Amino acid sequence: MRVAVIGGGIAGFCAASALGRIGADVEIFERGPAIREIGAGLSLWPNATYALRELGLLEPCVRASSRVRNIRLTDPAGREWASIRISGGETPALCLDRPALLSVLLAAVDPRRIHVGEGCKGISLESRDGCKPRVHFEGGRTQAFDAVIGADGLDSAVRRFVTGRVERPVYRGYMIWRGVADGIPPLYAEGNITEAWGRGERFGIMPIGNGKVCWYAARNQPDTAAPQSKAEILEHFRGWHPPIAEVIAATPESAIVRTPALDRPTTWTWARGPVVLIGDAVHPMTPNLGQGTCQAVEDALLLSLLLAGGGPIEKAFHRVERLRRARAAAIVLGARWIGGFAQSEGWAARLARNSFPRALLSSAIEGAFRAVHDYRTGACLA
């Protein structure tokens, strides 16, 4: 089975690694001139680390990461209003550098199967190839495969073929900055993530292994607002609790990444014939649940489980669609709702988090997290 994976990011390499384990002949095509991951840190919650274990990728991820056992929610002064324990069950919760995860995935794929500078312009199904999908590359070259995996992100060319629509991502009203700083303050050495909520703004810090922490800041603003410098970010958050100012100051300005909070209305169409979408190409989400990468890993594992059984590729891909779409849609909506609540500038949201008993609020959030984290990809196939 010859498979083209369109997109050389984390989702694409997860799929390539998963399908390579079942004997597929996989080639990865990346539009950019090199394979690289832009960003700072990311979280791999127990639902994703379970899937990574099934794919034989968990141990190298553990070595490159920090385990997370607790999330503290505070106000800007550092007063705690909720403490959420992360129960990993079979597998841990991890935080690590995005490039570190990509390196783990790269090591699991034959470098001879990776093609850079190969942008996909579109997909077609042509009867002369026995209705195999044909990938049309920028520059005019075309190539036929038995199957195509669309892992080409928000502006997916494969998505346009699958859904038949051009859909713009939706800006959710706030901008996000991320950075990585050397040195772990004592609080974070124990596996703690801290997130401070203000009025229409947040600041979070999480350990990502190798003596580093990742920080992220979110502020309500129009998507047309001018980019802020490191000095402006530092000045804005200077009065917030330690070590917020210290980690901003320790981050090189060139390493600060600015991204808008985007998602897209959920589509129920994931597959068209022997072509299927995974990751941000089909379910882009805001980062409020830390599930963007996790859901891509789940997608990849289920793909491999269904294709390993043999049978028509089209049938396997439509089963992926049926089994994945409700869960992914719920997480997209959940992340959007949490982002809206956390970024609220109104009195009601602030009253809710300040008036509920701390233990009750912490327990409610833990329960919601467990509903997402306890999922085991492939259990429905048993």
C-alpha positions in Angstrom: 0.0 0.0 0.0 1.6 3.3 -1.2 0.5 6.2 1.0 1.2 9.9 0.5 1.2 12.0 3.7 0.7 15.7 2.8 2.3 17.9 5.5 5.6 17.5 7.4 4.5 18.6 10.8 3.7 16.6 14.0 0.4 15.2 12.6 2.1 14.1 9.4 5.0 12.4 11.1 2.7 10.7 13.6 0.7 9.2 10.7 3.8 8.2 8.8 5.3 6.5 11.8 2.0 4.7 12.6 1.5 3.5 9.1 5.1 2.4 8.7 4.7 0.1 11.6 2.0 -1.8 9.7 4.1 -2.2 6.6 2.7 0.7 4.5 5.1 2.3 1.9 4.8 5.9 3.1 6.1 9.1 1.6 5.9 12.5 3.3 5.6 15.7 1.3 6.2 19.1 2.9 5.7 22.4 1.2 8.4 24.2 3.2 12.1 24.0 2.3 13.0 22.1 5.5 11.3 20.1 8.3 11.0 22.3 11.3 8.5 22.9 14.0 7.6 26.5 15.0 6.4 27.1 18.5 7.4 26.6 22.1 6.1 23.9 24.4 3.2 21.5 24.2 1.4 19.1 26.4 0.8 15.4 25.9 -2.0 14.4 28.2 -2.7 10.7 29.1 -4.9 10.1 26.1 -2.0 11.0 23.8 0.7 9.3 25.8 -1.3 6.1 25.7 -1.5 6.3 21.9 2.2 7.1 21.7 2.9 4.0 23.8 0.9 1.9 21.4 3.0 3.3 18.6 6.3 2.6 20.4 7.1 6.3 20.8 6.4 7.0 24.4 9.8 6.3 26.0 11.8 8.8 23.9 9.1 11.4 24.6 9.5 10.8 28.3 13.2 11.3 28.2 12.8 14.6 26.4 10.0 16.0 28.7 8.8 16.9 32.1 6.0 15.0 33.9 3.0 17.1 34.9 1.0 16.2 38.1 -0.8 19.3 38.9 -2.3 22.5 37.4 -2.7 25.6 39.6 -5.1 28.3 38.6 -4.5 31.7 40.2 -5.2 35.4 39.9 -2.5 37.8 38.7 -1.2 38.2 42.3 -0.7 34.5 42.6 -3.7 33.7 44.9 -4.8 30.1 44.0 -8.5 29.6 43.2 -8.3 26.0 41.9 -5.8 23.1 42.0 -6.3 20.3 39.5 -4.5 16.9 40.0 -3.7 15.1 36.8 -4.2 11.3 37.2 -2.3 9.7 34.4 -3.5 6.1 35.0 -1.6 3.8 32.7 0.6 6.6 31.1 1.8 10.0 32.3 1.0 13.6 31.4 4.1 15.2 29.8 5.2 18.7 28.6 8.0 19.1 26.2 9.5 21.3 23.5 7.7 21.1 20.1 11.0 20.6 18.3 11.9 17.8 20.7 8.7 15.9 19.8 9.3 16.4 16.1 12.8 15.0 16.6 11.4 11.8 18.2 9.0 11.4 15.3 11.7 12.1 12.7 13.8 9.3 14.1 11.0 6.9 13.5 10.7 7.6 9.8 13.1 6.7 7.0 14.7 10.0 5.9 14.7 8.8 2.3 10.8 9.0 2.4 10.7 12.7 3.3 10.4 15.3 0.5 10.7 19.0 1.2 9.8 21.9 -1.1 6.9 19.8 -2.4 3.7 21.7 -2.0 0.4 20.0 -2.7 -1.8 22.1 -5.0 -4.8 19.7 -5.0 -6.0 16.1 -5.2 -8.0 14.3 -7.9 -9.5 10.8 -8.4 -8.9 9.6 -12.0 -10.3 6.5 -13.5 -7.2 5.8 -15.5 -5.5 5.0 -12.3 -8.3 2.7 -11.1 -9.7 5.6 -9.1 -6.5 6.0 -7.1 -5.9 9.5 -5.7 -3.5 11.6 -7.7 -1.6 14.4 -5.9 -1.0 17.5 -7.9 2.2 19.3 -6.8 3.1 22.9 -7.3 5.3 23.1 -10.4 3.0 20.7 -12.4 4.2 17.3 -11.3 1.5 14.7 -10.4 1.8 11.3 -8.7 -0.7 8.5 -8.0 -1.0 6.7 -4.6 -3.2 4.1 -3.1 -4.2 6.5 -0.3 -3.6 10.1 0.7 -3.5 11.5 4.3 -4.1 15.2 4.6 -2.0 16.5 7.5 -1.4 19.9 5.9 -2.8 22.1 8.7 -5.2 25.1 8.7 -4.8 26.0 5.1 -5.1 22.4 3.9 -5.3 21.8 0.1 -6.4 18.2 0.8 -9.3 19.6 2.9 -10.6 21.5 -0.1 -10.8 18.2 -2.1 -12.5 16.3 0.8 -15.1 18.8 1.8 -15.5 20.6 -1.5 -15.4 24.0 0.3 -13.0 26.8 1.1 -13.4 27.7 4.8 -11.5 30.4 6.5 -10.4 29.9 10.1 -12.3 31.9 12.7 -10.4 34.3 15.0 -11.7 33.9 18.6 -10.7 37.4 19.8 -7.4 36.9 21.5 -3.7 36.7 20.6 -1.3 34.2 22.1 2.5 34.7 22.7 4.8 31.8 23.6 8.4 31.5 24.6 10.9 29.2 26.2 13.3 30.2 29.1 16.2 28.3 30.6 16.0 27.6 34.3 13.1 26.0 36.2 11.9 27.9 39.3 11.4 25.6 42.3 7.6 25.5 42.0 7.8 24.1 38.5 10.4 21.4 39.3 7.7 19.4 41.0 5.6 19.0 37.8 3.3 22.0 38.3 1.7 24.1 35.6 0.5 27.5 36.8 -2.0 29.7 34.9 -3.0 33.1 36.1 -6.2 34.6 34.9 -6.8 38.3 34.7 -9.4 40.4 33.0 -9.3 39.4 29.3 -5.8 38.0 29.7 -3.9 35.0 31.0 -0.3 34.0 31.7 0.8 30.3 32.0 4.1 28.6 32.8 4.9 24.9 32.4 8.1 22.9 32.7 9.1 21.1 29.4 12.2 19.2 30.5 15.9 19.7 29.9 16.0 22.6 32.5 13.5 24.8 30.6 10.0 26.2 31.0 7.6 27.3 28.4 5.4 30.3 29.0 2.3 31.6 27.2 0.3 34.7 27.4 -3.1 35.5 26.0 -4.7 38.9 25.6 -8.0 40.1 24.0 -7.3 42.3 21.0 -8.4 42.7 17.4 -6.6 40.5 15.0 -5.4 43.6 13.2 -3.5 45.0 16.2 0.2 45.7 15.7 2.6 43.0 17.0 4.0 43.7 20.5 7.7 43.7 21.3 9.2 41.7 24.2 9.6 45.0 26.1 5.9 45.7 25.7 4.9 42.2 26.8 7.2 42.4 29.8 5.9 45.8 30.8 2.3 44.7 30.7 2.9 41.6 32.9 5.5 43.2 35.2 3.0 43.5 38.1 1.9 39.9 37.9 3.1 37.2 40.3 6.7 35.9 40.2 8.4 34.5 38.2 6.3 35.8 35.2 8.5 38.9 34.6 11.7 36.8 35.1 10.7 34.1 32.4 9.8 36.8 29.9 13.1 38.6 30.5 15.0 35.4 30.1 13.5 34.7 26.6 15.3 36.0 23.5 13.0 38.3 21.6 13.6 36.2 18.4 12.3 33.1 20.2 8.9 34.6 21.1 6.1 33.3 18.8 2.9 35.2 18.3 -0.2 33.3 17.0 -3.9 34.2 16.8 -6.4 32.0 18.6 -8.1 30.2 15.7 -10.4 27.3 15.1 -13.0 26.4 12.5 -16.6 25.2 12.5 -16.5 21.4 12.8 -17.0 19.4 9.6 -18.5 16.0 9.7 -16.7 15.1 6.4 -13.3 13.7 7.1 -12.9 11.3 4.1 -13.6 11.1 0.4 -12.7 7.8 -1.1 -9.1 6.8 -0.3 -8.3 10.3 1.0 -8.6 11.3 4.7 -7.9 14.3 6.9 -6.2 14.3 10.3 -5.0 16.9 12.8 -5.5 20.6 12.1 -6.6 19.9 8.6 -9.9 18.6 9.9 -10.2 19.7 13.6 -8.2 22.9 14.3 -8.8 24.0 17.9 -7.8 26.8 20.3 -5.1 25.6 22.7 -7.2 25.9 25.9 -7.4 22.1 26.5 -3.9 21.4 25.2 -5.4 18.8 22.9 -4.3 19.9 19.4 -1.3 17.5 19.2 -3.1 14.9 21.4 -6.0 14.6 18.9 -3.5 14.3 16.0 -1.8 11.4 17.8 -5.2 9.7 18.4 -6.0 10.2 14.6 -2.8 8.5 13.6 -3.1 5.5 15.9 -6.7 4.8 14.8 -5.7 5.1 11.1 -3.1 2.4 11.6 -5.4 0.1 13.5 -8.1 0.2 10.9 -5.7 -0.2 7.9 -3.8 -3.0 9.6 -6.9 -5.2 9.3 -6.8 -5.2 5.5 -9.9 -4.6 3.4 -10.8 -1.6 1.3 -9.0 1.7 2.1 -12.1 3.7 1.5 -14.0 1.7 4.1 -11.2 2.1 6.7 -11.1 5.9 6.1 -14.9 6.3 6.5 -14.7 4.3 9.8 -12.1 6.8 11.0 -14.6 9.5 10.2 -17.4 7.8 12.0 -15.3 7.0 15.1 -13.4 10.2 15.5 -15.7 13.1 14.5 -17.9 13.3 17.5 -15.0 13.3 20.0 -13.0 15.8 18.0 -16.0 18.1 17.6 -16.7 18.0 21.4 -13.1 18.9 22.2 -13.0 21.7 19.6 -16.2 23.2 21.2 -14.9 22.6 24.7 -11.6 24.4 24.0 -13.5 27.3 22.4 -15.8 27.6 25.5 -13.0 27.5 28.0 -11.1 30.2 26.0 -14.2 32.4 26.0 -14.7 31.9 29.7 -11.1 32.5 30.6 -10.7 35.5 28.4 -14.0 37.1 29.6 -13.8 40.7 30.7 -17.2 40.6 32.4 -18.1 40.4 36.0 -20.0 37.0 35.8 -16.9 34.9 34.9 -14.8 36.5 37.6 -17.6 36.1 40.1 -17.9 32.4 39.2 -14.3 31.5 39.8 -14.0 33.7 42.9 -17.2 32.6 44.7 -17.2 28.8 44.2 -15.5 26.8 47.0 -12.0 26.0 45.9 -12.3 22.2 46.5 -15.7 22.1 44.6 -14.3 24.0 41.6 -11.1 21.9 41.5 -13.1 18.7 41.7 -15.4 19.8 38.8 -12.4 20.7 36.6 -10.7 17.4 37.4 -13.8 15.5 36.4 -14.0 17.3 33.0 -10.3 16.7 32.4 -10.7 13.0 33.2 -13.5 12.7 30.6 -10.9 13.8 28.0 -7.7 12.2 29.3 -9.1 8.7 30.1 -9.9 8.0 26.5 -8.1 5.0 24.9 -7.9 5.1 21.1 -8.9 1.7 19.6 -10.8 0.5 22.7 -14.0 0.7 20.6 -12.5 -1.9 18.2 -12.0 -4.5 20.9 
